[in-house]
Amino acid sequence: MTRVLYLIATAAGPTQYIDRGVHAAKAAGWDTCLILTPTAASWWEGRLSELEQLTGHPVRHRYTRPGESGGLPEADAMLVAPLTTTSLCKWGAGITDTVALGIPAEAVHLGVPVAAMPFWSTALGAQPAVARALAALREQGVVLLDGPDGYQPHPPKTGDGASYPWHRALAAVEALTQA
């Protein structure tokens, strides 16, 4: 049986290496569909077809028009990674102005397991809105990996997107789907 994972990436450093996340998810046995924020998609502009070949699915980065299909199979689980403070705060406040936020915001209330792992600096993470958004998403059932078992915020200007711990995020998703 094929398991479908929606890997949803926001515009954080590791998204430059999102192909690594896709490879890791595929190695873990997931049929991986990729959804990007508009800014994250712009980083792959001219190369989105590479990601589509890698996943075997369209890469979503905008809402569909009425009557238009998104072209993705139904998800068994979702992983929002990397997650920026901007996207976290919007999602926690219920602002779903991008498909990358709208899909997991709805899915968690439809019973789809949703995990999210951040990538942000200690300075951005210190904003009071971040703690409120983390609490709001946890209250809704989102599993947030914002500590030693996920991603610890880095000092400003020192984040290393190339060494993002995809294995931790995928292990959390695996645990969610086994529960």
Wavefront OBJ file of the C-alpha trace (Angstrom):
o trace
v 0.000 0.000 0.000
v 1.350 3.401 -0.986
v 1.480 6.069 1.707
v 1.166 9.671 0.537
v 3.008 12.490 2.305
v 2.451 16.145 1.536
v 5.776 17.886 2.142
v 4.963 21.572 2.537
v 7.877 24.010 2.518
v 7.927 27.698 3.334
v 10.616 30.225 2.365
v 13.353 29.225 4.816
v 16.958 28.299 4.077
v 16.452 24.515 3.861
v 13.944 24.992 1.031
v 16.934 25.660 -1.217
v 17.625 21.953 -0.620
v 14.034 20.683 -0.652
v 15.077 17.939 -3.031
v 16.981 16.426 -0.079
v 13.765 16.358 1.933
v 11.947 14.693 -0.952
v 14.702 12.086 -1.326
v 14.607 11.380 2.426
v 10.817 10.983 2.392
v 10.932 8.690 -0.618
v 13.661 6.598 1.047
v 11.319 6.260 4.050
v 8.654 4.802 1.755
v 6.480 7.845 1.129
v 4.919 8.831 -2.180
v 5.823 12.487 -1.741
v 3.847 15.451 -3.025
v 5.478 18.862 -2.743
v 3.684 22.102 -1.895
v 5.571 25.392 -1.687
v 4.741 28.917 -0.624
v 4.862 31.361 -3.543
v 8.212 32.751 -2.362
v 9.683 29.271 -1.941
v 8.482 28.371 -5.439
v 10.222 31.464 -6.820
v 13.529 30.098 -5.482
v 13.032 27.070 -7.751
v 11.764 29.135 -10.688
v 12.885 27.532 -13.910
v 13.603 24.296 -12.038
v 10.154 23.286 -10.748
v 10.061 20.588 -13.430
v 13.026 18.916 -11.674
v 10.969 18.678 -8.507
v 7.962 17.409 -10.454
v 10.106 14.672 -12.000
v 11.505 13.795 -8.585
v 8.074 13.520 -6.942
v 6.087 12.308 -9.946
v 3.434 14.917 -9.101
v 2.732 18.573 -9.888
v 4.396 20.968 -7.445
v 1.647 23.112 -5.954
v 2.373 26.722 -5.046
v -0.934 28.477 -5.659
v -4.583 27.774 -5.052
v -6.427 26.185 -7.949
v -9.091 28.032 -9.872
v -12.728 26.982 -9.506
v -13.224 23.654 -11.281
v -9.472 23.056 -11.616
v -7.914 19.947 -10.067
v -4.822 20.200 -7.899
v -3.633 16.909 -9.351
v -2.454 15.364 -6.081
v -3.557 12.120 -4.435
v -5.140 12.283 -0.981
v -2.594 12.672 1.816
v -2.066 10.131 4.590
v 0.092 12.644 6.491
v 1.556 16.120 6.118
v 4.879 17.621 7.083
v 5.296 21.388 7.043
v 9.064 21.799 6.928
v 10.870 24.045 6.977
v 8.424 26.397 8.678
v 9.217 30.109 9.026
v 7.976 32.346 11.829
v 5.938 34.296 9.279
v 4.090 31.197 8.081
v 3.747 29.883 11.640
v 2.140 33.098 12.864
v -0.210 33.328 9.891
v -1.237 29.666 10.250
v -1.694 30.014 14.020
v -3.956 33.018 13.424
v -6.007 31.146 10.822
v -4.697 33.159 7.876
v -4.568 30.773 4.940
v -3.682 33.073 2.077
v -1.394 30.489 0.445
v -2.106 26.901 -0.528
v 0.876 25.910 1.635
v -0.996 27.141 4.715
v -4.562 26.369 3.650
v -4.006 22.667 3.028
v -2.546 21.762 6.458
v -4.876 24.176 8.270
v -7.846 22.266 6.905
v -6.271 18.806 7.067
v -5.615 18.826 10.792
v -9.362 19.307 11.345
v -10.166 16.462 8.961
v -8.091 13.981 10.952
v -4.971 13.969 8.778
v -1.799 13.756 10.908
v 0.156 17.017 10.552
v 3.657 17.703 11.857
v 5.727 20.850 11.417
v 9.408 21.576 12.000
v 10.713 25.149 12.087
v 13.800 26.855 10.786
v 14.302 30.238 12.370
v 16.734 32.279 14.426
v 16.599 32.815 18.163
v 15.846 36.495 17.503
v 12.784 35.732 15.360
v 11.702 32.963 17.733
v 11.731 35.433 20.628
v 8.788 37.363 19.181
v 5.750 36.922 21.499
v 3.554 36.036 18.513
v 5.665 32.922 17.892
v 4.863 31.372 21.284
v 1.174 32.188 20.828
v 1.110 30.602 17.360
v 2.927 27.477 18.564
v 0.362 27.098 21.360
v -2.571 27.660 18.971
v -1.347 24.996 16.546
v -0.588 22.497 19.316
v -4.106 23.055 20.647
v -5.430 22.072 17.214
v -3.382 18.858 17.161
v -0.388 19.856 15.052
v 2.794 18.139 16.260
v 5.481 20.839 16.405
v 9.122 19.805 16.398
v 10.678 22.932 17.866
v 13.099 21.481 20.384
v 15.906 18.967 20.788
v 14.004 16.238 18.927
v 13.322 18.566 16.009
v 14.997 21.859 15.195
v 16.483 24.207 17.771
v 16.518 27.875 16.705
v 19.938 29.085 15.592
v 21.659 32.378 16.460
v 20.938 35.075 13.859
v 22.841 34.751 10.572
v 24.132 31.239 11.427
v 21.392 28.943 10.108
v 22.643 26.079 7.950
v 19.854 25.058 5.597
v 21.978 22.344 4.007
v 22.156 20.360 7.255
v 18.454 20.572 8.146
v 17.535 17.382 10.069
v 14.976 15.861 7.683
v 15.366 12.494 9.432
v 13.937 13.929 12.670
v 10.913 15.384 10.914
v 10.239 12.166 9.041
v 10.623 10.079 12.206
v 7.949 12.233 13.841
v 5.616 11.769 10.884
v 6.221 8.020 11.024
v 5.363 7.980 14.734
v 2.193 9.986 14.064
v 0.981 7.537 11.449
v 1.722 4.503 13.632
v -0.294 5.822 16.581
l 1 2 3 4 5 6 7 8 9 10 11 12 13 14 15 16 17 18 19 20 21 22 23 24 25 26 27 28 29 30 31 32 33 34 35 36 37 38 39 40 41 42 43 44 45 46 47 48 49 50 51 52 53 54 55 56 57 58 59 60 61 62 63 64 65 66 67 68 69 70 71 72 73 74 75 76 77 78 79 80 81 82 83 84 85 86 87 88 89 90 91 92 93 94 95 96 97 98 99 100 101 102 103 104 105 106 107 108 109 110 111 112 113 114 115 116 117 118 119 120 121 122 123 124 125 126 127 128 129 130 131 132 133 134 135 136 137 138 139 140 141 142 143 144 145 146 147 148 149 150 151 152 153 154 155 156 157 158 159 160 161 162 163 164 165 166 167 168 169 170 171 172 173 174 175 176 177 178 179
